[in-house]
Amino acid sequence: MADVSRTALVTGGNRGIGYAVATLLHERGHRVIVAARDGDEARSAAERLGETASGAELDVTDAEAVAKLHATVGGVDILVNNAGVQLDWDEQPTGIDLALVHRTLEVNLLGAWRMAQAFVPDMVRGGWGRVVNVSSGTASFTLGLPGPCPAYSVSKASLNALTVLLARETEGSGVLVNAINPGLVRTRMRPEAQQSPLEAAEHIVRAATLPDDGPSGVFLRRDTVIGW
Ligand SMILES: NC(=O)c1ccc[n+]([C@@H]2O[C@H](COP(=O)([O-])OP(=O)(O)OC[C@H]3O[C@@H](n4cnc5c(N)ncnc54)[C@H](OP(=O)(O)O)[C@@H]3O)[C@@H](O)[C@H]2O)c1
């Protein structure tokens, strides 16, 4: 059980890593808002978690929906930008359809950016907040941007850049903003992976509940700071 109960919002919380993050945050005594594109799935996921969890319909590409959610729930203490898509595989930068790149950036970069614009200013005013952007090893320049998925890589590398910029903007405010590389996780996105969503969620939840002297503007793999 957490020392202090916080309100956490998890995007893409209906399944995969997002649902596991919502589960662990809830188990640790936090109030959890499970946001998902399909409102019924969001509500049914929240019901499975139990009391102090609620569901909210949210497509992160929809600016009006983000504004409406913010107006409905007010501020949150913890934002986990988990919603993501991987639409490209076995592609090269010169061959890929840019429409697909655009759709990927809309969710993976601009979705998280919209959420930060809506929810981070309240955190700064309140003097406490945690933002975790769920990134990927494919975003890592240190690892050489691995994987034949240029749209996904660029979207997550951009998400990492946004993480640094948000951390700089919120420095000293009590808000910590970090990106995490969860590794390969067995979800609909990566059904062949070994790591379970709950194993990956453990580290995301730690980043989402960092102590006040925790890092901001870093890239984490498990609990270790890694190169961008
Ligand atoms: N699995 C891995 O190995 C792995 C590795 C590195 C990073 N990640 C990242 O981890 C995060 C979670 O992925 P996952 O593995 O759990 O994949 P997943 O099972 O495919 O889940 C993706 C989640 O994102 C939601 N989503 C997609 N587009 C959305 C939108 N426009 N608005 C709101 N929600 C949207 C999906 O909702 P619907 O159910 O409505 O489609 C779903 O809840 C993603 O950011 C992914 O890039 C995953």
The ligand as an SDF file (V2000), in Angstrom:
LIG
                    3D

 48 52  0  0  0  0  0  0  0  0999 V2000
    4.8530   -4.8310  -26.2100 N   0  0  0  0  0  0  0  0  0  0  0  0
    6.1140   -4.4420  -26.3390 C   0  0  0  0  0  0  0  0  0  0  0  0
    7.0490   -5.2630  -26.5240 O   0  0  0  0  0  0  0  0  0  0  0  0
    6.4570   -2.9870  -26.2190 C   0  0  0  0  0  0  0  0  0  0  0  0
    7.8260   -2.6410  -26.2460 C   0  0  0  0  0  0  0  0  0  0  0  0
    8.1720   -1.3100  -26.1190 C   0  0  0  0  0  0  0  0  0  0  0  0
    7.1940   -0.3490  -25.9540 C   0  0  0  0  0  0  0  0  0  0  0  0
    5.8750   -0.7170  -25.9460 N   0  0  0  0  0  0  0  0  0  0  0  0
    4.8940    0.3540  -25.7710 C   0  0  0  0  0  0  0  0  0  0  0  0
    4.0450    0.0390  -24.6990 O   0  0  0  0  0  0  0  0  0  0  0  0
    2.7880    0.7030  -24.8710 C   0  0  0  0  0  0  0  0  0  0  0  0
    1.6610   -0.3000  -24.6680 C   0  0  0  0  0  0  0  0  0  0  0  0
    1.7420   -1.2680  -25.7010 O   0  0  0  0  0  0  0  0  0  0  0  0
    1.2780   -2.7890  -25.5360 P   0  0  0  0  0  0  0  0  0  0  0  0
    2.4660   -3.6230  -25.7590 O   0  0  0  0  0  0  0  0  0  0  0  0
    0.4730   -2.9420  -24.2990 O   0  0  0  0  0  0  0  0  0  0  0  0
    0.3900   -2.9220  -26.8510 O   0  0  0  0  0  0  0  0  0  0  0  0
   -1.1460   -3.2100  -27.0960 P   0  0  0  0  0  0  0  0  0  0  0  0
   -1.5810   -4.4090  -26.3290 O   0  0  0  0  0  0  0  0  0  0  0  0
   -1.2640   -3.1850  -28.5600 O   0  0  0  0  0  0  0  0  0  0  0  0
   -1.8790   -1.9580  -26.4320 O   0  0  0  0  0  0  0  0  0  0  0  0
   -1.8570   -0.6960  -27.0270 C   0  0  0  0  0  0  0  0  0  0  0  0
   -2.8350    0.1480  -26.2620 C   0  0  0  0  0  0  0  0  0  0  0  0
   -2.8350    1.4750  -26.8410 O   0  0  0  0  0  0  0  0  0  0  0  0
   -4.1800    1.8210  -27.1110 C   0  0  0  0  0  0  0  0  0  0  0  0
   -4.2970    2.8060  -28.1810 N   0  0  0  0  0  0  0  0  0  0  0  0
   -3.8970    2.7140  -29.4560 C   0  0  0  0  0  0  0  0  0  0  0  0
   -4.2410    3.8310  -30.1380 N   0  0  0  0  0  0  0  0  0  0  0  0
   -4.8620    4.6410  -29.2540 C   0  0  0  0  0  0  0  0  0  0  0  0
   -5.4600    5.9140  -29.3330 C   0  0  0  0  0  0  0  0  0  0  0  0
   -5.4890    6.6100  -30.4830 N   0  0  0  0  0  0  0  0  0  0  0  0
   -6.0110    6.4540  -28.2190 N   0  0  0  0  0  0  0  0  0  0  0  0
   -6.0100    5.7670  -27.0510 C   0  0  0  0  0  0  0  0  0  0  0  0
   -5.4880    4.5480  -26.9170 N   0  0  0  0  0  0  0  0  0  0  0  0
   -4.9210    3.9920  -28.0050 C   0  0  0  0  0  0  0  0  0  0  0  0
   -4.8530    0.5020  -27.4720 C   0  0  0  0  0  0  0  0  0  0  0  0
   -6.2510    0.6660  -27.4210 O   0  0  0  0  0  0  0  0  0  0  0  0
   -7.2760   -0.2750  -28.2910 P   0  0  0  0  0  0  0  0  0  0  0  0
   -7.5190   -1.4870  -27.4500 O   0  0  0  0  0  0  0  0  0  0  0  0
   -8.4750    0.5940  -28.4690 O   0  0  0  0  0  0  0  0  0  0  0  0
   -6.5910   -0.5920  -29.5840 O   0  0  0  0  0  0  0  0  0  0  0  0
   -4.2750   -0.3650  -26.3750 C   0  0  0  0  0  0  0  0  0  0  0  0
   -4.9420   -0.1280  -25.1540 O   0  0  0  0  0  0  0  0  0  0  0  0
    2.8140    1.3130  -26.2740 C   0  0  0  0  0  0  0  0  0  0  0  0
    3.1280    2.6850  -26.1760 O   0  0  0  0  0  0  0  0  0  0  0  0
    3.9600    0.5620  -26.9340 C   0  0  0  0  0  0  0  0  0  0  0  0
    4.5400    1.3040  -27.9750 O   0  0  0  0  0  0  0  0  0  0  0  0
    5.4860   -2.0050  -26.0700 C   0  0  0  0  0  0  0  0  0  0  0  0
  1  2  1  0
  2  3  2  0
  2  4  1  0
  4  5  1  0
  4 48  2  0
  5  6  2  0
  6  7  1  0
  7  8  2  0
  8  9  1  0
  8 48  1  0
  9 10  1  0
  9 46  1  0
 10 11  1  0
 11 12  1  0
 11 44  1  0
 12 13  1  0
 13 14  1  0
 14 15  2  0
 14 16  1  0
 14 17  1  0
 17 18  1  0
 18 19  2  0
 18 20  1  0
 18 21  1  0
 21 22  1  0
 22 23  1  0
 23 24  1  0
 23 42  1  0
 24 25  1  0
 25 26  1  0
 25 36  1  0
 26 27  1  0
 26 35  1  0
 27 28  2  0
 28 29  1  0
 29 30  1  0
 29 35  2  0
 30 31  1  0
 30 32  2  0
 32 33  1  0
 33 34  2  0
 34 35  1  0
 36 37  1  0
 36 42  1  0
 37 38  1  0
 38 39  2  0
 38 40  1  0
 38 41  1  0
 42 43  1  0
 44 45  1  0
 44 46  1  0
 46 47  1  0
M  CHG  2   8   1  16  -1
M  END
$$$$
